[in-house]
Protein backbone atom coordinates (compact mmCIF):
# COMPACT_ATOMS: atom_id res chain seq x y z
CA UNK A 1 0.00 0.00 0.00
CA UNK A 2 1.40 3.40 -0.97
CA UNK A 3 0.85 6.39 1.29
CA UNK A 4 2.03 9.96 1.26
CA UNK A 5 4.58 11.12 3.81
CA UNK A 6 3.86 14.43 5.57
CA UNK A 7 6.32 15.97 3.09
CA UNK A 8 4.21 14.66 0.15
CA UNK A 9 6.49 11.85 -1.10
CA UNK A 10 5.22 8.30 -1.55
CA UNK A 11 6.12 5.58 0.96
CA UNK A 12 5.63 1.85 0.79
CA UNK A 13 3.97 0.25 3.81
CA UNK A 14 4.62 -3.36 2.77
CA UNK A 15 7.62 -5.61 2.30
CA UNK A 16 10.56 -4.17 0.39
CA UNK A 17 10.97 -7.18 -1.90
CA UNK A 18 8.57 -8.76 -4.34
CA UNK A 19 7.16 -12.12 -3.29
CA UNK A 20 7.03 -15.01 -5.70
CA UNK A 21 3.60 -16.30 -6.55
CA UNK A 22 2.47 -18.57 -3.78
CA UNK A 23 2.12 -21.95 -5.39
CA UNK A 24 1.81 -24.36 -2.51
CA UNK A 25 1.85 -27.55 -4.55
CA UNK A 26 1.90 -30.98 -2.96
CA UNK A 27 1.97 -30.91 0.83
CA UNK A 28 3.77 -33.46 2.97
CA UNK A 29 2.20 -35.15 5.98
CA UNK A 30 3.18 -37.77 8.54
CA UNK A 31 6.57 -39.40 8.11
CA UNK A 32 7.31 -37.49 4.89
CA UNK A 33 6.72 -34.20 6.73
CA UNK A 34 9.06 -35.26 9.57
CA UNK A 35 11.73 -36.17 7.00
CA UNK A 36 11.34 -32.77 5.31
CA UNK A 37 11.68 -31.03 8.70
CA UNK A 38 14.91 -32.95 9.31
CA UNK A 39 16.23 -31.91 5.90
CA UNK A 40 15.36 -28.27 6.64
CA UNK A 41 17.27 -28.46 9.93
CA UNK A 42 20.41 -29.98 8.43
CA UNK A 43 20.65 -28.73 4.86
CA UNK A 44 22.66 -25.70 3.80
CA UNK A 45 21.31 -25.80 0.23
CA UNK A 46 18.90 -22.86 -0.01
CA UNK A 47 16.97 -24.38 -2.94
CA UNK A 48 16.35 -27.60 -1.02
CA UNK A 49 15.29 -25.71 2.12
CA UNK A 50 12.96 -23.49 0.07
CA UNK A 51 11.39 -26.53 -1.61
CA UNK A 52 10.84 -28.30 1.72
CA UNK A 53 9.44 -25.11 3.27
CA UNK A 54 6.85 -24.98 0.48
CA UNK A 55 6.02 -28.66 0.99
CA UNK A 56 5.47 -28.11 4.74
CA UNK A 57 3.47 -24.86 4.38
CA UNK A 58 0.19 -26.29 5.68
CA UNK A 59 1.93 -27.94 8.64
CA UNK A 60 3.63 -24.64 9.49
CA UNK A 61 0.33 -22.75 9.22
CA UNK A 62 -1.37 -25.19 11.61
CA UNK A 63 1.57 -24.87 14.00
CA UNK A 64 1.54 -21.07 14.13
CA UNK A 65 -2.25 -20.91 14.50
CA UNK A 66 -2.25 -23.37 17.42
CA UNK A 67 -1.84 -21.18 20.50
CA UNK A 68 -0.36 -24.06 22.50
CA UNK A 69 2.29 -24.80 19.85
CA UNK A 70 3.11 -21.27 18.63
CA UNK A 71 6.08 -20.92 20.97
CA UNK A 72 7.73 -23.97 19.37
CA UNK A 73 7.72 -22.61 15.79
CA UNK A 74 11.32 -21.40 16.04
CA UNK A 75 12.39 -24.73 17.56
CA UNK A 76 10.93 -26.64 14.61
CA UNK A 77 11.79 -24.08 11.91
CA UNK A 78 15.00 -22.58 13.29
CA UNK A 79 15.98 -21.40 9.78
CA UNK A 80 13.56 -18.52 10.38
CA UNK A 81 16.27 -17.14 12.68
CA UNK A 82 18.57 -16.87 9.63
CA UNK A 83 16.24 -14.29 8.06
CA UNK A 84 17.24 -10.81 9.29
CA UNK A 85 13.89 -9.17 8.43
CA UNK A 86 11.80 -11.76 10.26
One Martini backbone bead per residue (centre of mass of N, CA, C, O) as a GRO file, in nm:
protein
   86
    1UNK     BB    1   0.095   0.036   0.024
    2UNK     BB    2   0.047   0.373  -0.065
    3UNK     BB    3   0.179   0.667   0.082
    4UNK     BB    4   0.194   0.979   0.230
    5UNK     BB    5   0.394   1.189   0.338
    6UNK     BB    6   0.412   1.490   0.491
    7UNK     BB    7   0.601   1.585   0.232
    8UNK     BB    8   0.450   1.404  -0.026
    9UNK     BB    9   0.582   1.139  -0.041
   10UNK     BB   10   0.619   0.820  -0.115
   11UNK     BB   11   0.525   0.514   0.051
   12UNK     BB   12   0.598   0.185   0.176
   13UNK     BB   13   0.431  -0.051   0.385
   14UNK     BB   14   0.559  -0.297   0.279
   15UNK     BB   15   0.750  -0.494   0.149
   16UNK     BB   16   1.072  -0.465  -0.026
   17UNK     BB   17   0.994  -0.736  -0.167
   18UNK     BB   18   0.915  -0.955  -0.393
   19UNK     BB   19   0.685  -1.201  -0.431
   20UNK     BB   20   0.619  -1.497  -0.501
   21UNK     BB   21   0.420  -1.704  -0.609
   22UNK     BB   22   0.179  -1.894  -0.440
   23UNK     BB   23   0.278  -2.232  -0.472
   24UNK     BB   24   0.224  -2.500  -0.293
   25UNK     BB   25   0.134  -2.775  -0.365
   26UNK     BB   26   0.259  -3.045  -0.239
   27UNK     BB   27   0.192  -3.196   0.065
   28UNK     BB   28   0.324  -3.293   0.372
   29UNK     BB   29   0.290  -3.593   0.575
   30UNK     BB   30   0.405  -3.724   0.840
   31UNK     BB   31   0.691  -3.875   0.766
   32UNK     BB   32   0.757  -3.678   0.534
   33UNK     BB   33   0.751  -3.426   0.710
   34UNK     BB   34   0.976  -3.510   0.908
   35UNK     BB   35   1.194  -3.532   0.689
   36UNK     BB   36   1.179  -3.238   0.594
   37UNK     BB   37   1.255  -3.113   0.869
   38UNK     BB   38   1.535  -3.242   0.878
   39UNK     BB   39   1.643  -3.111   0.621
   40UNK     BB   40   1.609  -2.820   0.711
   41UNK     BB   41   1.805  -2.841   0.959
   42UNK     BB   42   2.071  -2.969   0.774
   43UNK     BB   43   2.062  -2.781   0.538
   44UNK     BB   44   2.246  -2.548   0.301
   45UNK     BB   45   2.042  -2.564   0.070
   46UNK     BB   46   1.826  -2.331  -0.036
   47UNK     BB   47   1.650  -2.489  -0.241
   48UNK     BB   48   1.573  -2.720  -0.053
   49UNK     BB   49   1.450  -2.554   0.175
   50UNK     BB   50   1.235  -2.413   0.003
   51UNK     BB   51   1.090  -2.669  -0.089
   52UNK     BB   52   1.024  -2.776   0.203
   53UNK     BB   53   0.866  -2.529   0.291
   54UNK     BB   54   0.640  -2.562   0.087
   55UNK     BB   55   0.566  -2.866   0.175
   56UNK     BB   56   0.512  -2.736   0.493
   57UNK     BB   57   0.297  -2.509   0.507
   58UNK     BB   58   0.047  -2.632   0.650
   59UNK     BB   59   0.193  -2.715   0.906
   60UNK     BB   60   0.290  -2.430   0.982
   61UNK     BB   61   0.010  -2.302   1.002
   62UNK     BB   62  -0.096  -2.483   1.229
   63UNK     BB   63   0.126  -2.411   1.433
   64UNK     BB   64   0.079  -2.090   1.446
   65UNK     BB   65  -0.248  -2.134   1.518
   66UNK     BB   66  -0.146  -2.280   1.774
   67UNK     BB   67  -0.123  -2.164   2.088
   68UNK     BB   68   0.040  -2.410   2.216
   69UNK     BB   69   0.271  -2.413   1.959
   70UNK     BB   70   0.394  -2.133   1.882
   71UNK     BB   71   0.664  -2.140   2.060
   72UNK     BB   72   0.788  -2.385   1.857
   73UNK     BB   73   0.858  -2.276   1.574
   74UNK     BB   74   1.173  -2.213   1.616
   75UNK     BB   75   1.245  -2.509   1.676
   76UNK     BB   76   1.149  -2.631   1.402
   77UNK     BB   77   1.215  -2.337   1.236
   78UNK     BB   78   1.527  -2.212   1.266
   79UNK     BB   79   1.569  -2.061   0.987
   80UNK     BB   80   1.420  -1.800   1.063
   81UNK     BB   81   1.681  -1.682   1.211
   82UNK     BB   82   1.829  -1.621   0.921
   83UNK     BB   83   1.616  -1.385   0.896
   84UNK     BB   84   1.648  -1.052   0.946
   85UNK     BB   85   1.333  -0.952   0.892
   86UNK     BB   86   1.177  -1.153   1.106
   0.00000   0.00000   0.00000
